Amino acid sequence: MRRNNKRGFTLVELIVVLVSLAILASLLVPALTGYMDKTKKQAVISEARDVWTAAQAALTECYALYPESFNDSSNSCRFTITVNGVTYKMWAASQTEH
């Protein structure tokens, strides 16, 4: 006599595994989106810090080249940047205007 020993998974077992994986994935997605938002925010802050540092370095260099421009009301050595519709001006030894 021959025994009918089949190896493998039944359809019910496969469905149970797939449903449990779907539940785990649905719990994981909101957690990952929170981390993605935080990393985007941190990237923007880092880029803004880099821009600010570069502007300060440019002002320092401008002051070294044209020190007389900081004693009058001329427009030399002034920097303007617009972020989200807000304009920021920078001039003379890191003073800012908003």
N, CA, C and O atoms as a DFTB+ gen file, in Angstrom:
392 C
 N C O
     1  1       0.806      -1.181       0.000
     2  2       0.000       0.000       0.000
     3  2       0.860       1.259       0.000
     4  3       1.940       1.327       0.586
     5  1       0.336       2.197      -0.660
     6  2       1.027       3.457      -0.788
     7  2       0.338       4.532       0.038
     8  3      -0.875       4.722      -0.047
     9  1       1.124       5.220       0.827
    10  2       0.562       6.310       1.639
    11  2       0.584       7.599       0.842
    12  3       1.490       7.830       0.041
    13  1      -0.387       8.411       1.058
    14  2      -0.486       9.683       0.362
    15  2      -0.016      10.802       1.296
    16  3      -0.828      11.533       1.863
    17  1       1.295      10.922       1.443
    18  2       1.895      11.962       2.287
    19  2       2.300      13.141       1.404
    20  3       3.308      13.088       0.699
    21  1       1.511      14.186       1.454
    22  2       1.844      15.376       0.675
    23  2       2.526      16.380       1.588
    24  3       2.124      16.578       2.735
    25  1       3.554      17.001       1.063
    26  2       4.220      18.064       1.800
    27  2       3.829      19.390       1.163
    28  3       3.650      19.483      -0.052
    29  1       3.699      20.423       2.009
    30  2       3.355      21.738       1.497
    31  2       2.343      22.404       2.412
    32  3       1.991      21.878       3.468
    33  1       1.894      23.550       1.990
    34  2       0.947      24.325       2.775
    35  2      -0.440      24.228       2.164
    36  3      -0.601      24.109       0.950
    37  1      -1.420      24.281       3.023
    38  2      -2.794      24.294       2.528
    39  2      -3.170      25.726       2.186
    40  3      -2.468      26.668       2.557
    41  1      -4.262      25.883       1.488
    42  2      -4.735      27.192       1.089
    43  2      -5.090      28.040       2.312
    44  3      -4.840      29.245       2.318
    45  1      -5.653      27.445       3.314
    46  2      -6.023      28.171       4.531
    47  2      -4.773      28.697       5.235
    48  3      -4.766      29.835       5.705
    49  1      -3.745      27.909       5.311
    50  2      -2.504      28.357       5.946
    51  2      -1.892      29.537       5.197
    52  3      -1.430      30.494       5.818
    53  1      -1.887      29.472       3.884
    54  2      -1.358      30.576       3.097
    55  2      -2.173      31.850       3.288
    56  3      -1.605      32.938       3.387
    57  1      -3.475      31.730       3.339
    58  2      -4.334      32.901       3.550
    59  2      -4.090      33.505       4.920
    60  3      -4.038      34.727       5.051
    61  1      -3.938      32.677       5.942
    62  2      -3.675      33.179       7.293
    63  2      -2.356      33.942       7.336
    64  3      -2.271      35.002       7.958
    65  1      -1.343      33.419       6.689
    66  2      -0.044      34.097       6.661
    67  2      -0.153      35.430       5.929
    68  3       0.383      36.433       6.399
    69  1      -0.831      35.460       4.797
    70  2      -0.973      36.701       4.037
    71  2      -1.774      37.751       4.808
    72  3      -1.437      38.934       4.772
    73  1      -2.817      37.331       5.496
    74  2      -3.610      38.274       6.282
    75  2      -2.785      38.836       7.435
    76  3      -2.851      40.032       7.719
    77  1      -2.015      37.985       8.096
    78  2      -1.188      38.478       9.204
    79  2      -0.109      39.437       8.695
    80  3       0.201      40.417       9.373
    81  1       0.469      39.180       7.520
    82  2       1.438      40.111       6.937
    83  2       0.781      41.436       6.567
    84  3       1.386      42.494       6.743
    85  1      -0.436      41.394       6.063
    86  2      -1.145      42.626       5.721
    87  2      -1.434      43.454       6.968
    88  3      -1.338      44.681       6.929
    89  1      -1.782      42.807       8.061
    90  2      -2.044      43.518       9.320
    91  2      -0.756      44.169       9.833
    92  3      -0.769      45.325      10.253
    93  1       0.336      43.441       9.798
    94  2       1.617      44.010      10.231
    95  2       2.028      45.193       9.356
    96  3       2.528      46.195       9.866
    97  1       1.823      45.084       8.054
    98  2       2.168      46.188       7.142
    99  2       1.305      47.404       7.416
   100  3       1.795      48.532       7.359
   101  1       0.020      47.197       7.714
   102  2      -0.867      48.334       7.992
   103  2      -0.485      49.032       9.293
   104  3      -0.745      50.226       9.446
   105  1       0.121      48.322      10.223
   106  2       0.604      48.949      11.450
   107  2       1.922      49.681      11.232
   108  3       2.208      50.654      11.931
   109  1       2.714      49.238      10.293
   110  2       4.040      49.800      10.060
   111  2       4.014      51.071       9.223
   112  3       4.844      51.956       9.432
   113  1       3.094      51.182       8.289
   114  2       3.068      52.320       7.365
   115  2       2.909      53.664       8.077
   116  3       3.669      54.579       7.761
   117  1       1.980      53.847       9.009
   118  2       1.883      55.158       9.671
   119  2       3.142      55.533      10.450
   120  3       3.510      56.706      10.503
   121  1       3.787      54.575      11.035
   122  2       5.015      54.857      11.776
   123  2       6.115      55.342      10.827
   124  3       6.869      56.255      11.165
   125  1       6.206      54.744       9.663
   126  2       7.226      55.147       8.700
   127  2       6.955      56.524       8.121
   128  3       7.897      57.279       7.883
   129  1       5.702      56.871       7.889
   130  2       5.403      58.194       7.338
   131  2       5.767      59.289       8.337
   132  3       6.182      60.374       7.930
   133  1       5.622      59.028       9.624
   134  2       6.046      60.003      10.627
   135  2       7.541      60.238      10.575
   136  3       7.992      61.378      10.684
   137  1       8.307      59.187      10.413
   138  2       9.756      59.321      10.313
   139  2      10.159      60.037       9.027
   140  3      11.116      60.812       9.021
   141  1       9.439      59.784       7.946
   142  2       9.750      60.438       6.686
   143  2       9.503      61.941       6.785
   144  3      10.291      62.731       6.265
   145  1       8.419      62.342       7.445
   146  2       8.145      63.771       7.636
   147  2       9.233      64.425       8.483
   148  3       9.656      65.545       8.195
   149  1       9.681      63.740       9.512
   150  2      10.735      64.286      10.361
   151  2      12.042      64.442       9.594
   152  3      12.749      65.434       9.776
   153  1      12.369      63.484       8.748
   154  2      13.619      63.588       7.995
   155  2      13.553      64.705       6.961
   156  3      14.555      65.377       6.715
   157  1      12.381      64.916       6.349
   158  2      12.237      66.026       5.406
   159  2      12.405      67.360       6.120
   160  3      13.069      68.264       5.613
   161  1      11.802      67.479       7.295
   162  2      11.918      68.716       8.065
   163  2      13.369      68.962       8.463
   164  3      13.854      70.090       8.382
   165  1      14.055      67.921       8.889
   166  2      15.455      68.058       9.285
   167  2      16.328      68.432       8.095
   168  3      17.284      69.193       8.250
   169  1      16.019      67.913       6.913
   170  2      16.787      68.259       5.715
   171  2      16.604      69.733       5.364
   172  3      17.563      70.397       4.969
   173  1      15.395      70.245       5.501
   174  2      15.144      71.662       5.216
   175  2      15.888      72.538       6.210
   176  3      16.488      73.540       5.822
   177  1      15.855      72.174       7.484
   178  2      16.567      72.944       8.508
   179  2      18.065      72.935       8.237
   180  3      18.723      73.966       8.368
   181  1      18.600      71.800       7.866
   182  2      20.028      71.693       7.574
   183  2      20.406      72.550       6.373
   184  3      21.435      73.225       6.388
   185  1      19.579      72.524       5.337
   186  2      19.861      73.335       4.158
   187  2      19.784      74.830       4.482
   188  3      20.606      75.612       4.005
   189  1      18.811      75.220       5.283
   190  2      18.696      76.626       5.680
   191  2      19.914      77.059       6.485
   192  3      20.409      78.173       6.320
   193  1      20.391      76.185       7.349
   194  2      21.586      76.496       8.136
   195  2      22.799      76.669       7.215
   196  3      23.623      77.557       7.435
   197  1      22.909      75.826       6.189
   198  2      24.013      75.942       5.241
   199  2      23.938      77.250       4.459
   200  3      24.959      77.899       4.229
   201  1      22.732      77.636       4.050
   202  2      22.564      78.898       3.327
   203  2      22.935      80.066       4.217
   204  3      23.605      80.998       3.772
   205  1      22.508      80.027       5.467
   206  2      22.817      81.105       6.414
   207  2      24.330      81.218       6.628
   208  3      24.877      82.321       6.650
   209  1      24.992      80.088       6.785
   210  2      26.445      80.091       6.977
   211  2      27.153      80.656       5.750
   212  3      28.110      81.420       5.881
   213  1      26.689      80.286       4.563
   214  2      27.295      80.795       3.335
   215  2      27.074      82.301       3.210
   216  3      27.973      83.024       2.780
   217  1      25.896      82.776       3.580
   218  2      25.617      84.213       3.507
   219  2      26.492      84.979       4.494
   220  3      26.985      86.060       4.169
   221  1      26.690      84.441       5.679
   222  2      27.555      85.102       6.655
   223  2      29.002      85.143       6.163
   224  3      29.699      86.139       6.359
   225  1      29.447      84.072       5.530
   226  2      30.803      84.046       4.986
   227  2      30.949      85.068       3.861
   228  3      31.979      85.734       3.750
   229  1      29.915      85.189       3.027
   230  2      29.960      86.170       1.942
   231  2      29.979      87.581       2.496
   232  3      30.680      88.443       1.966
   233  1      29.218      87.832       3.558
   234  2      29.233      89.157       4.180
   235  2      30.597      89.479       4.780
   236  3      31.086      90.604       4.672
   237  1      31.190      88.498       5.401
   238  2      32.513      88.705       5.985
   239  2      33.521      89.047       4.903
   240  3      34.334      89.957       5.067
   241  1      33.466      88.317       3.799
   242  2      34.372      88.578       2.685
   243  2      34.091      89.948       2.077
   244  3      35.019      90.678       1.730
   245  1      32.821      90.297       1.948
   246  2      32.456      91.606       1.397
   247  2      32.958      92.722       2.309
   248  3      33.461      93.742       1.839
   249  1      32.817      92.519       3.605
   250  2      33.302      93.527       4.549
   251  2      34.821      93.686       4.450
   252  3      35.343      94.795       4.564
   253  1      35.519      92.580       4.239
   254  2      36.976      92.647       4.118
   255  2      37.384      93.390       2.841
   256  3      38.384      94.108       2.832
   257  1      36.614      93.218       1.768
   258  2      36.949      93.861       0.498
   259  2      36.481      95.314       0.437
   260  3      37.166      96.173      -0.118
   261  1      35.295      95.582       1.019
   262  2      34.698      96.917       0.920
   263  2      34.251      97.411       2.300
   264  3      33.050      97.544       2.532
   265  1      35.156      97.681       3.197
   266  2      34.737      98.100       4.548
   267  2      34.004      99.436       4.547
   268  3      33.205      99.703       5.445
   269  1      34.265     100.275       3.556
   270  2      33.593     101.572       3.519
   271  2      32.104     101.434       3.200
   272  3      31.324     102.335       3.510
   273  1      31.699     100.322       2.587
   274  2      30.293     100.150       2.222
   275  2      29.397      99.969       3.445
   276  3      28.180     100.124       3.345
   277  1      29.976      99.647       4.586
   278  2      29.174      99.451       5.791
   279  2      28.973     100.760       6.549
   280  3      28.216     100.806       7.518
   281  1      29.642     101.819       6.114
   282  2      29.515     103.102       6.785
   283  2      28.525     104.023       6.090
   284  3      28.146     105.054       6.646
   285  1      28.099     103.666       4.881
   286  2      27.129     104.506       4.187
   287  2      25.859     103.717       3.916
   288  3      25.749     102.558       4.317
   289  1      24.924     104.322       3.255
   290  2      23.638     103.664       3.007
   291  2      23.565     103.063       1.611
   292  3      22.472     102.899       1.069
   293  1      24.704     102.735       1.024
   294  2      24.705     102.155      -0.325
   295  2      24.179     100.724      -0.278
   296  3      24.038     100.138       0.795
   297  1      23.898     100.184      -1.426
   298  2      23.339      98.831      -1.503
   299  2      24.397      97.757      -1.674
   300  3      24.058      96.599      -1.915
   301  1      25.660      98.108      -1.558
   302  2      26.688      97.089      -1.726
   303  2      26.689      96.157      -0.518
   304  3      26.365      96.572       0.595
   305  1      27.044      94.929      -0.736
   306  2      27.135      93.889       0.297
   307  2      25.801      93.620       0.985
   308  3      25.750      93.446       2.202
   309  1      24.751      93.586       0.224
   310  2      23.437      93.227       0.770
   311  2      22.957      91.952       0.071
   312  3      23.171      91.771      -1.127
   313  1      22.309      91.083       0.831
   314  2      21.817      89.824       0.302
   315  2      20.336      89.693       0.633
   316  3      19.910      90.036       1.736
   317  1      19.560      89.202      -0.309
   318  2      18.125      89.026      -0.112
   319  2      17.761      87.607      -0.522
   320  3      18.230      87.109      -1.546
   321  1      16.926      86.962       0.277
   322  2      16.436      85.621      -0.043
   323  2      14.952      85.574       0.279
   324  3      14.508      86.152       1.271
   325  1      14.190      84.889      -0.555
   326  2      12.766      84.735      -0.342
   327  2      12.458      83.261      -0.108
   328  3      12.785      82.409      -0.934
   329  1      11.827      82.971       1.024
   330  2      11.464      81.605       1.384
   331  2       9.977      81.584       1.686
   332  3       9.519      82.287       2.587
   333  1       9.219      80.789       0.949
   334  2       7.767      80.676       1.133
   335  2       7.079      82.032       1.121
   336  3       6.175      82.278       1.921
   337  1       7.497      82.906       0.228
   338  2       6.866      84.206       0.094
   339  2       7.319      85.250       1.091
   340  3       6.844      86.385       1.034
   341  1       8.214      84.917       1.997
   342  2       8.744      85.863       2.982
   343  2      10.154      86.242       2.555
   344  3      10.989      85.372       2.310
   345  1      10.416      87.527       2.468
   346  2      11.724      88.011       2.040
   347  2      12.574      88.363       3.247
   348  3      12.137      89.085       4.143
   349  1      13.796      87.843       3.258
   350  2      14.757      88.122       4.317
   351  2      15.918      88.888       3.710
   352  3      16.410      88.533       2.639
   353  1      16.360      89.949       4.398
   354  2      17.487      90.740       3.927
   355  2      18.612      90.630       4.939
   356  3      18.381      90.597       6.148
   357  1      19.831      90.576       4.427
   358  2      20.987      90.443       5.286
   359  2      22.037      91.425       4.826
   360  3      22.328      91.516       3.633
   361  1      22.603      92.155       5.752
   362  2      23.661      93.096       5.412
   363  2      24.465      93.437       6.649
   364  3      24.075      93.099       7.766
   365  1      25.540      94.078       6.457
   366  2      26.402      94.670       7.476
   367  2      26.514      93.864       8.756
   368  3      25.720      94.041       9.679
   369  1      27.479      92.996       8.812
   370  2      27.835      92.262      10.028
   371  2      26.669      91.462      10.581
   372  3      26.384      91.535      11.777
   373  1      26.003      90.715       9.749
   374  2      24.963      89.756      10.120
   375  2      23.703      90.362      10.687
   376  3      22.993      89.676      11.423
   377  1      23.380      91.611      10.390
   378  2      22.087      92.145      10.815
   379  2      21.033      91.600       9.880
   380  3      21.294      91.440       8.687
   381  1      19.850      91.311      10.390
   382  2      18.788      90.768       9.547
   383  2      17.561      91.649       9.675
   384  3      17.327      92.302      10.692
   385  1      16.787      91.639       8.598
   386  2      15.508      92.340       8.574
   387  2      14.489      91.384       8.049
   388  3      14.774      90.617       7.130
   389  1      13.322      91.406       8.600
   390  2      12.266      90.464       8.204
   391  2      11.068      91.241       7.714
   392  3      10.061      90.647       7.330
